[in-house]
Amino acid sequence: MDKIDIAFEQHYIRSSEYPPENWSIYKIKNSDFWEPDGMPVIEAIMDAAEIDEEIAADIQQILAERYYDRSAAEIGETTDFNNETFYDTKNPEDLDWQLQWANFEHVLKTSTRFFNKNNEELLKSVFQKIEFLNTHDEKPVVRIIGPETDITHIYRARAFQSDFKLKSALETPDKELGPPPSQFATAGRMNARGITVFYGSINSETALAEIRPPVGCKVAVARFELKRLLKVLDLSALNYTHANGSIFDEDYANELSRIMFLRKLSQRMTKPVMPDDEHSEYLATQFIADFLASELKFDGIIFPSAQFKKGLNVTLFHSASRVVSLEYPEGTNITVSLIEYDDEGVLPNYTVSVSFPKKKIKDNDSNPAWCDLPGIDWESKDLDLREKTLSIDVDSIKVEHIDSIQIKSTGFDVNWT
């Protein structure tokens, strides 16, 4: 009995006994029949508890007596579970989550950005058991990508406004087209300044659109193969998640609210941000990315592109963003040409020539010192111990000339009064 009472309090709303306020008196007088929204109370109990009418009627009578109010009855008002009442299902609401999130963003922007226990606890509540969530068509929101999965590679693009820099990038594409080293890593949607992450896209068209290149520049686009399996959170799937449970579980209402909030959160994390607002608006998404990487051990996230319709982006966090270096024997010569000449004049022709040394350089020291033993680069300025995750496919590299950009907009007149 109590379970049905609580379930109706959390998941049903009593329908109004009167026509909507926007109905005119004429419409009310000329309406042959008006019925409140939802179902009669006994039918609602039958539907909720999946019981027959006789048992539902007994439950309705007991609950009606529980909520009976003599004063209300004397003035003609009905009370909860009265046999003349109607009940409709209540849409879940996430106001409490929204208020907590507003405070989360306020704290990040105005006071404590690091080591905030309250913010960390909020994220734990938001993302608890995220691996068990599925979409309506039973697709998981936590995905495994990499070799022999449906996502085996990621595209990345970089714009160049000078041929000199483009030529340099084609000489060492693993370094110049991959993520920048930490000293050059600027703050982004999913990373703080100095933290290297890999921003990429599922296809080359999305990668090109995401960098918003200026007209007249040249863009190098490359495919990076994933060398190992990675665990990623698919934000695009959060919009289609559903909660499993029963209305007779008192925690089910909170789970419905959390699911609703997660859907909105995925939209918040991927909404376009104006350049002037990036510093403050990226604080929340940076905090979330760091939490997912450090606390929940995610390797990255998948999210919808704001620049390319139906495009998907992939961000791999710092621990999963290392690119395998292209290695050549000592003495290898790399030359890059960007043009060729023919009868019509100068034409684009991007060619990278790799000339290997004819003879292997011999090491005359047959008894190297202990510090020269292979395994550790003792002279390396940046000792990177991260596992190698990506390798560039040099044969996939293309240079796109940006001739024009199509702008889609909505125009509104300015009214002068």
Long-range contacts (C-beta under 8 A, 24 or more apart in sequence): 1-59, 1-62, 1-63, 3-248, 4-45, 4-48, 4-49, 4-59, 4-63, 4-248, 5-63, 5-66, 6-248, 6-250, 7-48, 7-247, 7-248, 8-44, 8-48, 8-81, 8-87, 10-90, 10-247, 10-250, 10-252, 10-253, 11-48, 11-89, 11-90, 11-247, 11-252, 11-253, 12-38, 12-44, 12-48, 12-87, 12-88, 12-89, 12-90, 13-38, 13-87, 13-88, 13-89, 13-90, 14-80, 14-85, 14-86, 14-87, 15-85, 15-86, 15-87, 15-88, 17-78, 17-84, 17-85, 35-86, 36-86, 37-86, 37-88, 38-86, 38-87, 38-88, 38-89, 39-86, 39-87, 39-88, 40-85, 40-86, 41-81, 41-82, 41-83, 41-85, 41-86, 41-87, 42-83, 44-86, 44-87, 48-247, 49-248, 92-253, 92-256, 92-257, 92-259, 92-260, 93-257, 93-260, 94-257, 94-258, 94-260, 94-261, 94-264, 96-257, 97-126, 97-257, 97-258, 97-260, 97-261, 98-261, 98-264, 101-261, 101-265, 104-284, 105-283, 105-284, 108-283, 108-284, 108-287, 109-280, 109-283, 113-283, 113-287, 119-287, 120-291, 120-295, 123-287, 123-288, 123-291, 123-295, 124-295, 125-258, 126-258, 126-261, 126-262, 126-265, 127-291, 127-292, 127-296, 130-233, 130-296, 133-238, 133-241, 133-259, 133-262, 134-241, 134-242, 135-237, 135-240, 135-241, 135-242, 136-240, 136-241, 136-242, 137-240, 139-237, 139-240, 140-234, 140-237, 141-233, 141-234, 141-237, 141-238, 141-241, 142-231, 142-232, 142-233, 142-234, 143-231, 143-232, 143-233, 143-234, 143-237, 143-302, 144-229, 144-230, 144-231, 144-232, 145-226, 145-229, 145-230, 145-232, 145-302, 145-314, 146-226, 146-227, 146-228, 146-229, 146-230, 147-226, 147-227, 147-228, 147-229, 149-229, 151-202, 151-226, 151-314, 152-225, 152-226, 153-223, 153-224, 153-225, 153-226, 153-393, 154-198, 154-200, 154-201, 154-202, 154-223, 154-224, 154-226, 154-314, 154-316, 154-390, 155-200, 155-201, 155-202, 155-203, 155-204, 155-206, 155-207, 155-221, 155-222, 155-223, 155-224, 156-198, 156-199, 156-200, 156-201, 156-207, 156-221, 156-222, 156-224, 157-201, 157-204, 157-207, 157-208, 157-210, 157-211, 157-213, 157-219, 157-220, 157-221, 157-222, 157-400, 158-211, 158-219, 158-220, 159-211, 159-213, 159-214, 159-217, 159-218, 159-219, 159-402, 160-217, 160-218, 160-219, 160-220, 161-214, 161-216, 161-217, 163-218, 163-338, 166-218, 166-220, 166-338, 166-399, 167-336, 167-338, 169-220, 170-220, 170-336, 170-350, 170-352, 170-397, 171-334, 171-336, 171-352, 172-326, 173-220, 173-222, 173-326, 173-392, 173-394, 173-397, 174-323, 174-324, 174-325, 174-326, 174-392, 175-323, 175-325, 177-220, 177-222, 177-392, 177-397, 178-224, 178-323, 178-390, 178-392, 179-321, 179-323, 181-382, 182-382, 187-278, 187-279, 187-282, 187-286, 188-282, 189-269, 189-273, 189-282, 189-285, 189-286, 189-315, 190-285, 190-286, 190-289, 190-301, 190-315, 190-317, 191-286, 191-289, 191-318, 192-286, 192-290, 195-318, 196-318, 196-321, 197-289, 197-315, 197-316, 197-317, 197-318, 197-321, 198-224, 198-300, 198-314, 198-315, 198-316, 198-320, 198-321, 198-323, 198-389, 198-390, 199-313, 199-315, 200-224, 200-313, 200-314, 200-315, 200-316, 201-305, 201-308, 201-311, 201-312, 201-313, 201-314, 202-311, 202-312, 202-313, 202-314, 203-311, 204-398, 205-308, 205-311, 206-305, 206-307, 206-308, 206-311, 206-312, 206-313, 208-400, 209-305, 209-307, 209-308, 209-311, 210-305, 210-307, 210-308, 210-311, 210-313, 212-307, 213-402, 213-405, 214-402, 215-402, 215-403, 215-404, 215-405, 216-402, 217-402, 218-399, 218-400, 218-401, 218-402, 219-399, 219-400, 219-402, 220-397, 220-398, 220-399, 220-400, 221-397, 221-398, 221-399, 221-400, 222-392, 222-393, 222-394, 222-396, 222-397, 222-398, 223-392, 223-393, 223-396, 224-323, 224-390, 224-391, 224-392, 224-393, 225-390, 225-391, 225-392, 225-393, 226-389, 226-390, 227-324, 227-388, 227-389, 227-390, 227-391, 228-387, 228-388, 228-389, 230-299, 230-300, 230-316, 230-320, 230-389, 231-297, 231-298, 231-299, 232-298, 232-299, 232-300, 232-301, 232-302, 232-314, 232-316, 233-292, 233-298, 233-300, 233-301, 233-302, 234-301, 234-302, 235-266, 235-269, 235-270, 235-301, 235-302, 235-303, 235-304, 236-266, 236-302, 236-303, 236-304, 236-312, 238-262, 238-263, 238-265, 238-266, 239-263, 239-266, 239-267, 266-303, 269-303, 270-303, 270-304, 270-306, 271-306, 272-306, 289-315, 289-317, 292-317, 293-317, 293-318, 293-319, 299-389, 316-389, 316-390, 318-386, 319-386, 319-387, 320-386, 320-387, 320-389, 321-386, 321-389, 321-390, 322-384, 322-386, 322-387, 322-388, 322-389, 322-390, 323-388, 323-389, 323-390, 323-391, 323-392, 324-388, 324-390, 324-391, 324-392, 326-392, 326-394, 328-354, 328-356, 329-356, 329-357, 329-360, 330-357, 330-361, 331-356, 331-357, 331-361, 332-356, 332-357, 348-399, 348-401, 350-399, 352-394
